[in-house]
């Protein structure tokens, strides 16, 4: 009976020592225990009518400077995988931002240059080492953004070592957004109603030659704009005399002939019709006045008297 008890004690002692060795062989480096990195606040401006898809911002956040081993000692073999996951909801392979048309991608520079999360890759060496590990965050415009706001995602992504041999995880780093990372959608609003311009009554004798003009009359178009807006405009009409030189043909019964209505920009240059014209980029906040003008212009040797009316539509875009 004494011999049996003695053998049992030896067996239990052996198992205890073996278990202690296994735990000691896979211990996380205390320097790398869920290092928290925060994406600093920023404001990105987008033009309202910009429908392109492209990268808005690339953000680099160093996790550690130098060469680093996730385990607490060289030669420890945890059978680890490199794992990158999003902590935010995912759509089309990107983290959801809370703003329609904006997505977020994340990666660690230890993976390939185009390998973004989610990712799970085995590491074949006994010991992991990283040199200057860095978060790489991309803010992506995925479509037409009509309404901006603050990116609602707080905790974005996590990088960790998944230890296959011990069934444990070493969380290495988590990246989060600050509380005020903002996307602005830039546009303007029309301050006044659609103008009707009265060019006045004129005699044919007041236009002595082709190209003679009446007095310029202001076209009162004013916008109220957000700072940074790019303004473009296209003038269209049901009938043109000459689009290249801004001439609208007269319309309606009993119209005069040999004369047209010409539109001029703020520099008194003819406005190209049926063509998108870039008026100004990056305007300051507040009122933007077109300062356009209209006038009659003689287009033929002889003018036949009559009514002299025309209409045009100004299509304004912000891109």
PEFENQUI-V727539 format. One record per pair of residues at least 6 apart in sequence whose C-alpha atoms are under 7 Angstrom apart, sorted by the first residue. I is the first residue (numbers start at 1). J is the second residue. If there is no record, write none. Layout:
I,J  I,J
This chain:
25,76  25,77  26,71  26,76  26,77  26,78  27,71  27,72  28,70  28,71  28,72  28,170  29,70  29,71  29,72  32,70  32,172  33,171  33,172  34,171  34,172  34,173  34,174  35,172  35,173  35,174  36,173  36,174  36,175  37,174  37,175  37,176  38,175  38,176  38,177  38,178  39,176  39,177  39,178  40,177  40,178  41,178  41,180  41,181  42,181  42,182  43,181  43,182  43,183  43,184  44,182  44,183  44,184  45,183  45,184  45,185  45,186  46,184  46,185  46,186  47,185  47,186  47,187  47,229  47,230  47,318  47,319  48,145  48,146  48,185  48,186  48,187  48,318  48,319  49,317  49,318  49,319  50,144  50,319  51,143  51,144  52,143  52,144  53,141  53,142  53,143  54,140  54,141  54,142  55,138  55,139  55,140  55,141  56,139  56,140  56,141  57,138  57,139  58,137  58,138  58,139  59,136  59,137  59,138  60,134  60,135  60,136  60,137  61,134  61,135  61,136  62,132  62,133  62,134  62,135  63,133  63,134  63,135  64,132  64,133  65,132  66,131  66,132  67,129  67,130  67,131  67,132  68,129  68,130  68,131  69,128  69,129  69,130  70,128  74,127  75,126  75,127  76,126  76,127  77,126  77,127  78,163  78,164  78,165  78,166  79,163  79,164  79,165  80,122  80,123  80,161  80,162  80,163  80,164  81,120  81,121  81,122  81,123  81,161  81,162  81,163  82,120  82,121  82,122  82,123  82,160  82,161  82,162  83,119  83,120  83,121  83,159  83,160  83,161  83,162  84,117  84,118  84,119  84,120  84,158  84,159  84,160  85,117  85,118  85,119  85,157  85,158  85,159  86,95  86,117  86,118  86,156  86,157  86,158  87,155  87,156  87,157  87,158  88,95  88,96  88,153  88,155  88,156  89,95  89,96  90,96  94,103  94,104  94,105  95,103  95,104  95,105  96,103  96,104  97,103  97,104  97,151  97,152  97,153  98,151  98,152  98,153  99,148  99,149  99,151  100,145  101,141  101,142  101,143  101,144  101,145  102,140  102,141  102,142  103,139  103,140  103,141  103,142  104,138  104,139  104,140  105,116  105,137  105,138  105,139  106,116  106,117  106,136  106,137  106,138  107,115  107,116  107,117  107,135  107,136  107,137  108,133  108,134  108,135  108,136  109,133  109,134  109,135  109,136  110,133  146,185  147,185  148,183  148,184  148,185  149,182  149,183  149,184  150,180  150,181  150,182  150,183  151,181  151,182  153,177  154,176  154,177  154,178  155,175  155,176  155,177  156,175  156,176  156,177  157,174  157,175  158,173  158,174  158,175  159,171  159,172  159,173  159,174  160,169  160,170  160,171  160,172  160,173  161,169  161,170  161,171  162,168  162,169  162,170  163,169  186,226  186,228  186,229  187,225  187,226  187,229  187,318  188,223  188,224  188,225  188,226  189,223  189,224  189,225  190,222  190,223  190,224  191,222  191,223  191,224  192,221  192,222  195,220  197,219  199,217  199,295  204,303  207,213  207,298  209,301  210,298  210,299  210,300  210,301  211,297  211,298  211,299  212,297  212,298  213,295  213,296  213,297  213,298  214,295  214,296  214,297  215,295  216,293  216,294  216,295  217,293  217,294  217,295  218,291  218,292  218,293  218,294  219,291  219,292  219,293  219,294  220,291  221,289  221,290  222,287  222,288  222,289  222,290  223,287  223,288  223,289  224,286  224,287  224,288  225,285  225,286  225,287  225,288  226,285  226,286  227,282  227,283  227,284  227,285  228,282  228,283  228,284  229,281  229,282  229,283  229,318  230,280  230,281  230,282  230,283  230,318  230,319  231,278  231,279  231,280  231,281  231,317  231,318  231,319  232,276  232,277  232,278  232,279  232,316  232,317  232,318  233,276  233,277  233,278  233,314  233,315  233,316  233,317  234,273  234,274  234,275  234,276  234,277  234,314  234,315  234,316  235,273  235,274  235,275  235,312  235,313  235,314  235,315  236,273  236,274  236,312  236,313  236,314  237,311  237,312  237,313  239,248  239,249  240,247  240,248  240,249  241,247  241,248  241,249  241,260  242,248  243,272  243,273  243,274  244,272  244,273  245,270  245,271  245,272  246,262  246,263  246,270  246,271  246,272  246,273  247,260  247,261  247,262  247,263  248,260  248,261  248,262  248,310  249,260  249,261  249,310  250,260  250,308  250,309  250,310  251,309  251,310  254,306  254,307  255,306  255,307  255,308  256,304  256,305  256,306  256,307  256,308  257,303  257,304  257,305  258,298  258,299  258,300  258,302  258,303  258,304  259,296  259,297  259,298  259,299  259,300  259,303  260,296  260,297  260,298  260,299  261,294  261,295  261,296  261,297  262,294  262,295  262,296  262,297  263,270  263,271  263,293  263,294  263,295  264,270  264,271  264,292  264,293  264,294  265,271  265,291  265,292  265,293  266,290  266,291  266,292
